[in-house]
Amino acid sequence: MVNFTLALLTSAARLSKASFVRKTRKTAICQEKFLFSLLKTHQETEFGKENCFKEIKTVKQFQEAIPILTYSGYEKYVERIARGEQNVLTSDPVVYFNQSSGSTGKQKLIPVTKRVRKVRSRVTQQSLGFMTDAAIKHGLEIGKMLLTTSIQIRDRTSGGIAYGTSSVGDLRNMDFLYRQVFVHPYDALKPADSTARNYVCLLFALGNPQMRVIGANFPILALQLADYLERYAEDLIQDIENGTIASWLKLEPEVRQILEKQWNKSPQRAAELRSILQSEGTLTPKMAWKNLSWIITARGGTSDFYFERFNQYFGDTPVFGGIYAASEATFGIYEDFNSDGTILAIDSGFFEFIPSDEWEKEEPKTVLAHEVEVGKYYRIVVTNYSGLYRYDIGDVVEILGFYEQAPIIVFRHRVGGLLSATSEKTNEFHATQVIQQLQKEFDLPLANYCITLSENEIPPHYLLNIELLPNHPLNDSEKFLAAFDKKMQQANVSYEDKRRNNILPPPRLRILAPGSFATVRQRLLQRGIPDSHLKIPHINEDRKFLVGLDIEQEVKLSELERVGIRD
């Protein structure tokens, strides 16, 4: 049944991919067709009537009729839909709201209809097609997957519409065949408690030594999964040996009952895992599943920082990005393993791109998908079936090349994710590049980091807040800080200009106590951010973001080092 199901799914996915590839050969035509089909579908909505969708006959007329908007431009409509009104932004009934994570700003509610789900499902199939062909090309075996993402909805609006993260919506909408891909029962995703959910998913996965794929929304979650495995290895092995599920887990009674009926002991597998644990002193995913084929998790943006630690837990297991998406839209499809570039998802939305020299303008001009230039940076604008028209999500993408006529894009950073002491606009991409280089140069993997600004000085100092891993001391903190300053100047020319002209004061280093970023994570969870979508920002303009954390050491640059940097 398992092999047949996988064969059926992958065969359908490869056909979906082939259809998508044909569209990329006529990107401009595909995009225009998508736009006018959408406008016709939504022309009788309140928004469609307000903006005279019926009269729009060209792309230029569409651009002239509707300004580029952020979420605030749609919020009043969304609030009405949440109260139960229909035919406001979309002609189809809204059946769910994607709730943005809120880790980089205010949480948003994005309308989801059955048509939206159908589009998302098609993109997922296309992605699976690319992944399947890539696996065949690299000689990787396809098999069952471990995923620990929650399927708990957050709540319901006053109009009775459920809302939660986009991944929750996708998983709850998943059909029977796709659920067979999991190495664990679908019910293992039901526990509300994060530890319990990760534990039971790991338990069922460990029972199958031929498990092939690990899925995680973000790389940090893959590392946390590895941490759960390491931390609870002995308990997990004991449960495998005895056919039990740890009594101390915070499992809902009905969920425990369902899972216990599907769980069987495996003394032989327990003995194998215990032998590894005793000989190696730890248990990592690569040790537990020697034939692990690949990991599916987000690439681009700040992911590279976490990938630096992947080898310790996953060896050289390749990583596939899956889909570049957000709560608001699906943007790109990954083509191959270990690649950050995504092919623009040209049949999931109508896309426009704001060139960097237009970002500060009140009414910026845009270029279309087939008009972008390789090597340039753009803010991406989307129109889709969620009722978002010329929506500026704030994502900055770089154009890496073209797949047929469709651009290959990579997410670099969010427009709102900027750090400026004196208008130098350091972004997460700058920070990630610098920290990657520092980790290699000093052979110092970090537990985590966040760059903030000091509270009381004008202009403020950059504060490089880092948490060290156990048994990885920083032996020359001043040299490390000096290197950070130098590399930051190389990464961001505006930072360099302001440092060299003494407009920007020298940065400082703060070494935080162990467990500091675990505390930050708990704070974000308490704000209501779902654990499966939680992203700890690596730059933050909130000067109180890390307030209350214990600082083990604060380092300032000596006069000698300051001179050395400027020479």
N, C-alpha and C positions, 0 to 999 in steps of 0.2 A: 504493500500500500504506500509506504513512504517513498520508495524509488519511483513508483508510478506517478505519485502526486508531484514530486520534484520534476520529473520528466515532462509532465503535462504543463506545469507552471513555466518552466524554462522555455519550452517550445513556443508557448503563447507569447512569452516576453520577447523572444527573438524576432517573432513576426511583428510585434509592436515596435521594436527598435527599427526594423527594416522600413516600416511605414514612416517613422520619424525621420530617418536618414533621407528618404526621398523628398520630404518637405524641406529639409535644409538646403537642397539644391535650388529651391525657389523661395528663399527666405522672405523677400519683399512681398511676393504674392501671398504667401501663407499668412504673414502678419496682417496685411490689409484685409484679407478674407476673414480672419479672426475678428478684427475690429468691427467690421460692418455686420457680421453675424451677431455679435454681442449687442451692438446698438439697436439692431432690429428687435432682438429678444427683449430688451429693456426699454423700448421706446414709450411704452404706456405706463411706466413707473412714474412716481411723483418726480424723481430726479430727472428722468428722461423727458418728461413734459416741460419741466422748468428750463431745461437746456436744449429743447427743440431737437431731440435726437432724429426725428422724422425728416428734418430738413438738411441734415448733414450728409453730404455726398462725397466728400474728399477728406483725406487725412488732414490737410491744411485747415479745412473748415472745422474739423473736430478740435484741433489745437487752438483755433481762434475762439471757439464757443466755450471751452472749459479751461479754467486756469489750472496750473499745477497746484495741488493741495497736499497738505500733511493730514494727519489724523484729526486734528482740531477742526478741519473743514468738514468732516463727516460725522463728528461726534453727536451733533444734535439729531441727525437721522438715525444713527445707531441706537441712541437712547429711546427713540420712539419704537424702533423695531423690538428692542428688549422688553418694552411694555406690552408687546403683542401686535403692533400694527404690521401689516404686510404691504407689499407692492410699493415700498418706499424707495429703496435702492435697487432691489432685484425683483423681477417678475415672479420668480419661483419662491415658495415659502421658505423662510429661514428656519432650519431645523437644529442648528447648533451655532455656538459662537466659539471661534478660536480666541483664546485669551493669550495675549503676548506675555512673555516671561516677566517683563518689568524690571529685569536686572540692569538694564541700561536706561531706564526711564519709566514714565507712567504706563501702567498696564492698559492695554487696549482690548476691545471686543470687536472681532472681525466676523461679519456674517458668513455663514456656511449654508449652502443649499445642496440638494441632491445633485444638481448639475456641477457645482464646485467639487463635490466628492468624486464625481465621475471623471472630471478633468485630472484631479490629483491621482486617482487610481491609474489613469492612462500614463501619466508621467512616471509613476512608480513602476509600471510594467516596462516602460522604455528603459528606465534605469536598470532594472533587473536584466533586460536584454543585453545592455552594454556590459554589465557585470558578468553575465554568463559567458559571453564571447571572450571577455578578458581572461576569465578563469581557464577557458579552453586553450587560449593562446599561451598562457603561462604554465599550463599543465597542472592546474590546481583542481582538486576534487570538490565537487559541490555536495553539501550535506546539510544537516539540521543546524539551527541557529539558537544561540543563547541571547535573550534580550530581557532586561529587567525593568523596562519602562512601565509606569503605573497606567492602569486603565480606569482610574477613579475620576469621575467628573468633579469639577470644583463645587458647583452649585447650580441653581436655576435663577433666571431673571424673574422680575415681577410678572412677566408675561408667560412664565413657565418654560422658557427655552433653556436647555442645558448649556453650560459653558465650561471650558477647561482648555488645556493645552492642545495644540494641533495634533501632537502625537497621540494623545488620548482619543481624540476624535477619529483619527486614522485607524487606530487599533480596534476601537469599538465597532467600527464600520467594516472591519476585515471579514471577508467571507470564509466559509468553512475550509476550503482548500488551503488558503494562505495560513490558517491557524495550524495546519499540520506540519508546517516548516519548523515550528518551534521544537526544541529538544525537551521542553518542559510543557506541562499542561497550560492551556490558556488561562486557567483559573489561578495559576501561580502569579499572574500579574495583578490579581485583585487586592492583595493586602495593602492597606493604607500606610502602614509603617514601613519606611524605607529599608530598614535593616531586615525585617521579616521577609519582605519581598525579594531582596537580593539573596538572602539565605536560601529560601525555598527554590528559587530559580537555579541557583548554584547547585543545590542538592540534587535536583533531577538531572542537571547537565553533567555533574560528576559521575552519575550512574551510567553515562554513555561515553565510553572512551573515544568513540568515533565522531563526536560532535565536531563540526567543521568551522563554524562561523560565530563570531561574537559581535553583537550589535550594541551600540551606545550612541545616544544623541550627540554627545560631545566627548572629546578625548579625556577630559577630567573624570567623566563618569566611568570610562573604561579603567582608568587608574584606580578609582574608588572600588570598582568591582574586584580588581586584583587585591586591593587592601582587605576587602571582606573575606576573600578566599584565604589570604595569609593569616588574618586574625582569627578566623573561625575554623581553620583547617581540622583541628582535632575533633571539634564537635561535629563537623560535617562527616568526617570519616566514621565516627561512632554511629551516626544516624544511618549511614550507608550500610554499615556492618549489621545493625540491629533492625533495620527497616522502620525506624522511628523518625519523628520530626520533633526537634528540640522543644521541650515543654516551656522553656523560658521565652520563646518567641512571642511577640505581640500579634498573634493571629486571630482574626475574627473566627469565632467557633464554627460557623457554617463553612468558612473557607478551609479551616483545618480539617473538618470532616470530609470535605470533597477531596482534598489533596491526599489525605491518609489512605483513602480508598484506592488511589492511583499509584501509591508508592510501595515498592517492594525492596526487601533487603538484598544486598549483593556482597557477601563476605569476601569473595575473590577480588572484586574491585576495591573494596576497603583495604585489603591487605596490600594491594599494589600501590595505592595512594599513601598508606602508612609507611611503606618501605621508602618511597620518595621523600616523604617528610622527615624521616629519621636520618636518611643518608645526606640530604641537602640542607636540613635544618629549616626549611621553608617549603611552601607549596605555591607555585606560580601557575598562571594559565598555560604557559608553554610546557611546563612539566606535567600538568594534569592531562592536557590534550596534545600529545606529541604530533598528531596529524592536523593540527589547527591550520586551516587554509588561508583565512583572511579575517580582517576586522572591518566592520562598517561603522564609520564615525565621521563627524564633520571635519572637513579640511579647509584650509585658507584661514584668513584672519589671524587669530592668536593661537591656533591649534598647534603650530610648530613648537611652541614652548613645551607643551605637554608631550609631544612626540619624542622629545629628547629623552624622556624617561621610559618610553615604551620598550626598548630593548631589554631592560632589566626584567620585565614581566612577560613580554610576548616574543622575545627574540627578534628575528628579522621577518616576522609575519607581515605580509603586505597589508596596506590599508586602502579601502575603497570609500570614497566620499558619499556615495549614494546620490542624494539630491541636495542641491543648494536651495534651501527654502526658508521661509519665515512664516509666522502666523498669517501674514497678509497675503502672501503669494508664493508661487514656485518659480524660481528664477533659472536654474540650470541643472543639467544632468552630467554626471561625471562619466568620462569615457574609459578610463583605465585605472589600474591600481597605482598608488603612490603618486598621483597627479592632483594638483590643486585646481587646475582649469576645468571649467564646466561649459558644456555647450548650451547656449541660450535656449530655454524651453519655449520655442517659438509657437507652439500650439497650446500653450497654457495661459497666455496673456499677450497683450499688445504692449510692446516695450519701446520706451524712448530713453535717450541718454543726454544728460546735461553736461556739456564740457566744463572743465575746471575753470575756464575764464568767464563762465557765466554764473558761477555759484553764488556770488554776492549780489546779483541783480534781482530786483523785485519780480520781474517777469522774464525769467531766463529762457533762452532759445534752446531747442533740443535737436538732436540728430536721431535718425532711425537706426534700427539694428544693422542694416546693410551699409550704413554710412560711417560707422565708428572706425577709428584708426588704431592700429596696433601700437601698444606701448603707452597709450594715453589713458588718463583716469577720468571716470565719469560718475555722476550720481545717477542711479537707475530709477526710472519712473515706470509705473505699471498700470494698465487698465485690465480688469479681469471680472469674472462672473461673481465675485464677492460684492460687487457694487462699488468698487473702487475705480475711479476714473482719473487718470493722470495723477496717480498717487505717488508722492515722493516719500519713500520709506527711510531715506537717509543713508542708504548703503552706498559706499564708494567702491567701485569695481575697476579693475585694470583689464584692458583688452590684451590677451596673450596671442591671439591669432584667429584663424577661422577654421571651422569644420564645414567643408563645402562653402556655402555662403552665410552660414550662421556664425556669429562671433563666439569665441571662446573667452569666457569671463572668469575672473577670480575675485572673490570678496577680499577687500583689504581692510576696511574699517568703517565705522559709523561716523557720520558727520558730527553727531552730538558727542562722540567719544574723543574729545580734544582736551589737551592740557595747555593752558596759556598763562604764563606769569606776566608776560609783556607782549602778547599777540603773536608768539612764535608758532602756535598751533601744532604741538606735538601730538601725534595720533598713536593708536595701538600698534599699527604696523611698524612705525619707527621704533617703539618700545620693544616689540617682539624681536625685531632684527638685532637690536643692541644686546638684549639679554641672551639670545642664542649665541652670539659671538663671545660674550663674557663667560658663559658656561663652558664653552669649548676651550677658550684661552686659559682659564683658571682651573679646568677640570673640576668644576663645581656644579653639579646638578642641584637645583633649588627646589624646595618643596612648593613654593609659590612666591609671587612678588606683586607689588602694586606701587605705582609711582603717584605721589600726591604732591601738594604744595604746602609749605609751612604756613602757620596761621597768622603770625603777628608781624612779619616783616613786609615792607613795601619797597621794591617788588619782592615777592616771596622766593624762597629757595625751592628747588626741586628736592623732594624727599624720596629716595629709593628705599622702599620698605621691603625687606626680604626675610624669608623664613628658611633656615638651613635644614637640610636633611640630617638625620642621625648619622654620626661617624663621617661627616663631611664638613670639617671646620674650615672657616675662612682665615687663612694664615696671615695675609697682608691686606687688611681692610682698606687702608689708604690707597694702596696701589689699585685695588679693585674699584674704588670710587673714582680715582683719576682716569682709569680706563673707561669707566661708564661715561664720564664727562666727554672724553675724547671721541668715543664712538657715537655718542648722541649728536655731537657736532658734525660728524661725518654723515649721519643718517638724516639730519634735518638742517638744511642750510640756514633757515631762519634762526634756529637755536644757536648755530655757530656764530652768525653775525652778531647776535645780542650778547653772547658770551665774550667774544673778542673785543667788543666795544664797551664792556663792563656795564651793559644795561641789565643783564641777567646775572644775579649773584651765583657763586659756585654751588653745585648740588651737595646734598648731605646724604649719608647712608645710615639707615636704621636697621639693625639686626633684631628682629622680633623673636620673642620667646617661642619655643616649640608649641604647636597647637594653635597658633594665632589665627591662621586662615581657616581652621576648623571652626573657631569662634565667629569669624566673619561669615562663614557659610550658614551657621545657625541663625545669625542675625537676619540674613537675607531670607531664610526659610520662614522666620517669624513674621516677616513682612508679607508673607503669602506667596512667595515665588515657589513654584513647584520644583521639587528636588531634581526631576528629570530634565528640567530646562534651566537650571541655575547656572549662570556664568559669572564667575568672579572677575570684575573688570581689572585690567592691568594698568590702566590709568584712570584717575578719578579726580575731578575738580572739587568734589565735596571735601573740604579740609578737615571735616570731622568724621570721615568715613572709617578711619582706623582708631578713633578715639577710644581710650580705655584699655588698649592692648599693652602688654608688658614689653618694654624695649630693653633688650639685654645690652645693647651697645649703640651709641650714636657717634658717627665718624664725620669729621670735617676735613677739608683739604688743607694741607699745610701751605705756607707761602711758597715754598720751593716747588711744590707740585703744581701750584697755580701758574707759576712762571713757566714751568716746563711744558704745560699744556699749550700755552699761548705762543711759544717759540716755534 
